[in-house]
Amino acid sequence: MCEVIYNEGIQLKGTELWFDAKKKVNLSFISNGNISTLPRHDRIIATPETLKLVESKTSGSIALSCPYNRPFALGNAKIELIPSGYCLGASQIVIEIKDKRIVYTGDLKIGVSPTSKFIEIRRCDILIMKCRYGDPEYNFPPYEEVCHQIYEFAKESLYFNYTPVIFIDIFGKSLDLIQYLGNRNLKLGVHKSIYGYMQIYKELGFEFKNAERLKAKNIRKKVLVLPLHGRTAKQLDQLNKKRTCIVTGLAKGNEKIIKSSFNVDMAYAMSNHAGYDELIQYVEIVKPKEIYLLEGQSVEFSNSLKSRGYNAKPIEKQVQLKLL
């Protein structure tokens, strides 16, 4: 019998394997590189791309580099990593023990991203699923549509001699957006925190046109791309005319609140995380017998799944999505 336990990460009882453990353990699967802090686990399993992205945080850990779709044995279990669609190198882990198949999704996304592989979905008996946006109000517009809106915002700002400033997460969708805008001949000044990830992406084969590291003396006629915490960056002090926007999934249905809270001119709803409709679509394809939910709006999503006849329950303390 496979038992799923939550204790600062997910553990599959009867095995030494943990999923995205938040405390030091003997062996943990790491689902993606968008991790602010990573315990020094004795051993980790991840894709080569994820290992590259977290390289500075894994000193002292023994890393098992596992490309997509390369099954291997771990004790009495068969293990395979498959794309989750969330970001470069992001993966789900598929475990087969005797007659049971377990899938842990990590963060996931159904839809096209220029810098991540399209999600692969497997049928399973037990599904352990992250659901940041588990409320029906969080259905996101297509990626191309939002990127085009941001492009028009930047282009119009430049036309009227304003400097467009974009505040965005330092990882994931920021790289997608930089690539999109650069391919359309906008010149970009990229904050050092985002630029560092951009360089890793380049090493892994991605191209970024018209994007340079942001320098205070060289921002004229450029689109500035800053992290969310960069609203007080020194480079902004010298701008007499600027228009600002924020790019976050939390803007969906909360545009006025987000604009006011962050003191920006525009807010755009875009996320690397699956929206509610994508989460439902995923579960409907998988049709698991048991579903364990964690992070974000797991209580709301478990109620939605129960109404559809699924055996679903949250397995960690509910976390309130914060707009601020």
C-alpha positions as CSV (number, residue, x, y, z in Angstrom):
1,M,0.0,0.0,0.0
2,C,1.3,3.5,-0.9
3,E,0.8,6.1,1.7
4,V,1.4,9.8,1.0
5,I,2.7,11.9,3.9
6,Y,3.2,15.7,4.2
7,N,6.0,16.9,6.5
8,E,7.7,20.0,5.0
9,G,7.5,18.2,1.7
10,I,5.9,15.1,0.3
11,Q,7.1,11.6,1.3
12,L,6.1,8.4,-0.2
13,K,6.0,6.0,2.8
14,G,7.8,2.8,2.3
15,T,10.5,4.5,0.1
16,E,13.3,6.9,0.8
17,L,11.9,9.3,-1.8
18,W,10.7,12.8,-1.1
19,F,9.2,15.4,-3.5
20,D,10.3,19.0,-3.2
21,A,11.3,18.5,0.5
22,K,11.6,21.8,2.4
23,K,13.9,20.3,5.0
24,K,17.1,18.3,4.5
25,V,16.4,14.7,3.6
26,N,18.3,11.8,2.2
27,L,16.8,11.8,-1.2
28,S,14.5,14.5,-2.8
29,F,13.1,15.0,-6.2
30,I,13.4,18.7,-7.3
31,S,10.6,19.5,-9.7
32,N,11.9,22.9,-11.1
33,G,14.6,25.5,-10.8
34,N,12.3,28.3,-9.5
35,I,13.3,27.7,-5.9
36,S,14.4,30.6,-3.6
37,T,15.9,28.3,-0.9
38,L,16.9,24.7,-1.3
39,P,18.0,22.5,1.7
40,R,21.3,20.7,1.2
41,H,19.8,17.3,0.6
42,D,22.2,14.3,0.6
43,R,20.9,13.3,-2.8
44,I,18.7,15.0,-5.4
45,I,16.9,13.9,-8.5
46,A,16.1,16.5,-11.3
47,T,16.4,17.1,-15.0
48,P,19.8,18.4,-16.3
49,E,18.2,21.8,-16.9
50,T,16.9,22.1,-13.4
51,L,20.2,21.1,-11.9
52,K,21.9,23.8,-14.0
53,L,19.5,26.4,-12.7
54,V,19.9,25.4,-9.0
55,E,23.7,24.7,-9.3
56,S,24.7,27.4,-6.8
57,K,22.3,26.0,-4.2
58,T,23.3,22.3,-4.4
59,S,26.9,22.3,-3.3
60,G,27.5,19.1,-1.3
61,S,24.5,17.3,-2.6
62,I,24.9,14.2,-4.9
63,A,22.9,15.0,-8.0
64,L,21.3,12.4,-10.2
65,S,20.7,14.1,-13.6
66,C,17.7,12.5,-15.2
67,P,16.6,13.6,-18.7
68,Y,12.9,13.4,-19.6
69,N,11.5,10.0,-20.6
70,R,14.5,7.9,-19.4
71,P,13.0,5.4,-16.9
72,F,15.3,4.0,-14.2
73,A,15.0,1.8,-11.1
74,L,15.2,3.0,-7.5
75,G,14.9,0.0,-5.2
76,N,11.6,-1.7,-6.0
77,A,10.3,1.4,-7.8
78,K,10.4,2.4,-11.5
79,I,11.0,6.1,-11.8
80,E,10.6,8.5,-14.8
81,L,10.6,12.3,-15.2
82,I,8.2,13.9,-17.7
83,P,7.7,17.5,-18.7
84,S,5.3,19.6,-16.6
85,G,5.2,22.7,-18.9
86,Y,5.9,25.1,-16.0
87,C,9.4,26.4,-17.0
88,L,12.7,25.3,-18.5
89,G,13.5,21.9,-17.1
90,A,10.4,21.6,-15.0
91,S,9.2,18.0,-14.5
92,Q,6.7,15.7,-13.0
93,I,7.9,12.4,-11.4
94,V,6.1,9.1,-12.3
95,I,6.6,6.2,-9.8
96,E,5.5,2.7,-10.4
97,I,5.5,0.3,-7.5
98,K,4.0,-3.2,-8.0
99,D,0.6,-2.5,-9.5
100,K,0.4,1.2,-8.5
101,R,1.3,4.3,-10.5
102,I,1.9,7.6,-8.6
103,V,2.4,11.0,-10.2
104,Y,3.7,14.1,-8.4
105,T,3.2,17.1,-10.7
106,G,5.2,19.9,-9.0
107,D,4.1,23.2,-10.6
108,L,2.5,22.6,-14.0
109,K,1.1,24.5,-17.0
110,I,-0.9,23.4,-20.0
111,G,-0.2,25.6,-22.9
112,V,2.5,26.8,-25.1
113,S,5.7,28.4,-23.7
114,P,8.7,29.2,-25.9
115,T,11.2,28.2,-23.2
116,S,9.7,25.0,-21.8
117,K,8.6,21.7,-23.1
118,F,4.9,21.0,-23.6
119,I,3.4,19.1,-20.7
120,E,3.1,15.3,-20.8
121,I,0.1,13.8,-19.0
122,R,0.0,10.2,-17.7
123,R,-2.9,8.2,-16.3
124,C,-2.2,7.1,-12.7
125,D,-3.8,5.7,-9.5
126,I,-2.5,8.4,-7.1
127,L,-2.1,12.0,-8.1
128,I,-0.2,14.4,-5.9
129,M,-0.8,17.9,-7.4
130,K,0.2,21.5,-6.8
131,C,-2.7,23.9,-7.4
132,R,-1.7,27.5,-6.8
133,Y,-4.8,28.7,-8.7
134,G,-7.5,26.4,-7.6
135,D,-10.4,28.9,-7.7
136,P,-12.6,29.2,-10.8
137,E,-11.9,33.0,-11.0
138,Y,-8.3,32.2,-12.1
139,N,-8.6,31.3,-15.8
140,F,-5.8,32.9,-17.7
141,P,-5.9,34.3,-21.2
142,P,-3.6,32.8,-23.8
143,Y,0.1,33.6,-23.5
144,E,0.4,35.2,-26.9
145,E,-2.6,37.5,-26.2
146,V,-1.1,38.9,-23.0
147,C,2.4,39.2,-24.5
148,H,0.9,41.2,-27.3
149,Q,-0.9,43.5,-24.9
150,I,2.4,44.2,-23.1
151,Y,4.1,44.8,-26.4
152,E,1.5,47.4,-27.3
153,F,1.9,49.0,-23.9
154,A,5.7,49.3,-24.4
155,K,5.5,50.4,-28.0
156,E,2.9,53.1,-27.3
157,S,5.0,54.3,-24.3
158,L,8.1,54.7,-26.4
159,Y,6.2,56.5,-29.1
160,F,5.2,59.2,-26.7
161,N,8.7,59.4,-25.2
162,Y,7.9,57.6,-22.0
163,T,10.2,54.8,-20.7
164,P,8.2,51.6,-20.3
165,V,9.0,49.7,-17.1
166,I,7.8,46.1,-16.6
167,F,7.8,44.5,-13.1
168,I,7.8,40.7,-13.3
169,D,9.0,37.5,-11.5
170,I,12.7,37.0,-12.0
171,F,12.2,33.5,-13.4
172,G,10.0,31.7,-15.9
173,K,7.6,34.1,-17.6
174,S,10.1,36.9,-17.5
175,L,12.3,35.0,-19.9
176,D,9.4,34.2,-22.1
177,L,8.4,37.8,-22.2
178,I,11.9,39.1,-22.9
179,Q,12.2,36.7,-25.8
180,Y,8.8,37.8,-27.2
181,L,9.6,41.5,-27.0
182,G,13.1,41.2,-28.2
183,N,12.0,39.2,-31.3
184,R,9.7,42.2,-32.1
185,N,12.7,44.6,-32.2
186,L,12.1,46.3,-28.9
187,K,15.4,47.0,-27.1
188,L,15.4,45.8,-23.5
189,G,17.3,46.7,-20.4
190,V,17.2,43.7,-18.1
191,H,17.8,43.8,-14.3
192,K,20.8,41.8,-13.1
193,S,18.7,39.3,-11.2
194,I,16.8,38.4,-14.3
195,Y,19.8,38.7,-16.6
196,G,21.6,36.0,-14.6
197,Y,18.9,33.5,-15.5
198,M,18.9,34.7,-19.1
199,Q,22.6,33.8,-19.3
200,I,21.9,30.3,-18.1
201,Y,19.1,30.0,-20.6
202,K,21.6,31.0,-23.3
203,E,24.0,28.3,-22.2
204,L,21.2,25.8,-22.6
205,G,20.6,26.9,-26.2
206,F,18.0,29.7,-26.1
207,E,18.4,33.0,-28.0
208,F,17.5,36.4,-26.7
209,K,17.6,39.3,-29.2
210,N,17.9,43.0,-28.3
211,A,18.3,42.4,-24.5
212,E,21.2,43.7,-22.5
213,R,21.9,44.0,-18.8
214,L,20.3,47.2,-17.4
215,K,22.8,50.0,-16.9
216,A,21.8,53.4,-15.4
217,K,23.6,55.3,-18.2
218,N,22.1,53.4,-21.0
219,I,18.3,53.3,-20.7
220,R,17.2,55.7,-23.3
221,K,14.6,54.3,-25.7
222,K,14.7,50.9,-23.9
223,V,12.0,48.8,-22.2
224,L,13.1,48.2,-18.6
225,V,12.5,44.7,-17.2
226,L,12.7,44.6,-13.4
227,P,11.8,42.1,-10.7
228,L,8.8,42.7,-8.5
229,H,10.9,44.1,-5.7
230,G,12.6,46.5,-8.1
231,R,10.1,49.3,-7.8
232,T,12.6,51.3,-5.8
233,A,15.5,50.6,-8.1
234,K,18.0,53.5,-8.5
235,Q,17.6,53.4,-12.2
236,L,14.1,54.7,-11.9
237,D,15.0,57.8,-10.1
238,Q,16.4,59.5,-13.2
239,L,13.3,58.8,-15.3
240,N,11.3,62.0,-15.7
241,K,8.7,60.3,-17.9
242,K,7.9,56.6,-17.3
243,R,4.9,54.3,-17.6
244,T,4.9,51.2,-15.4
245,C,3.2,47.8,-15.5
246,I,3.2,44.7,-13.4
247,V,2.9,41.1,-14.8
248,T,1.4,38.6,-12.3
249,G,-1.2,35.9,-12.2
250,L,-2.8,37.6,-9.2
251,A,-3.9,40.4,-11.5
252,K,-6.7,38.1,-12.8
253,G,-9.9,39.6,-11.5
254,N,-7.9,42.0,-9.2
255,E,-6.5,44.5,-11.7
256,K,-7.5,47.6,-9.8
257,I,-6.3,46.3,-6.5
258,I,-2.9,45.3,-8.0
259,K,-2.5,48.6,-9.8
260,S,-3.2,50.5,-6.6
261,S,-1.1,48.3,-4.3
262,F,2.0,48.4,-6.5
263,N,1.4,52.0,-7.7
264,V,1.7,51.1,-11.4
265,D,-0.2,52.2,-14.5
266,M,-1.2,48.8,-15.8
267,A,-1.5,45.2,-14.6
268,Y,-1.4,42.1,-16.8
269,A,-2.6,38.7,-15.7
270,M,0.0,36.1,-16.9
271,S,1.2,33.0,-15.1
272,N,3.5,30.0,-15.6
273,H,1.2,28.2,-13.2
274,A,-1.9,26.4,-14.5
275,G,-5.1,28.3,-14.1
276,Y,-8.3,26.6,-12.7
277,D,-9.5,25.4,-16.1
278,E,-6.1,23.8,-16.9
279,L,-6.0,22.0,-13.5
280,I,-9.5,20.6,-14.2
281,Q,-8.4,19.6,-17.7
282,Y,-5.4,17.8,-16.3
283,V,-7.4,15.8,-13.7
284,E,-10.1,14.9,-16.3
285,I,-7.4,13.3,-18.5
286,V,-5.6,11.5,-15.6
287,K,-8.7,10.2,-13.9
288,P,-6.9,9.2,-10.7
289,K,-8.4,7.2,-7.9
290,E,-6.9,9.4,-5.2
291,I,-5.9,13.0,-5.4
292,Y,-3.7,14.9,-2.8
293,L,-3.5,18.6,-3.2
294,L,-1.0,21.1,-1.9
295,E,-0.1,24.8,-2.0
296,G,-2.2,27.7,-3.1
297,Q,-6.0,27.2,-3.2
298,S,-6.0,23.5,-2.4
299,V,-9.2,23.6,-0.3
300,E,-11.2,25.4,-3.0
301,F,-9.9,23.0,-5.6
302,S,-10.6,19.9,-3.6
303,N,-14.2,21.0,-3.2
304,S,-14.5,21.5,-7.0
305,L,-13.1,18.0,-7.6
306,K,-15.3,16.4,-5.0
307,S,-18.3,17.9,-6.8
308,R,-17.1,16.1,-9.9
309,G,-16.9,12.8,-8.1
310,Y,-13.2,12.7,-7.3
311,N,-11.6,11.5,-4.1
312,A,-9.6,14.6,-3.4
313,K,-8.2,16.3,-0.3
314,P,-5.6,18.9,0.7
315,I,-2.7,17.5,2.6
316,E,-1.1,20.7,4.0
317,K,-2.3,23.8,5.8
318,Q,-4.2,26.1,3.6
319,V,-2.2,29.0,2.3
320,Q,-4.0,32.3,1.5
321,L,-3.0,33.8,-1.8
322,K,-1.7,37.3,-1.0
323,L,-2.2,40.2,-3.3
324,L,0.5,42.3,-1.5
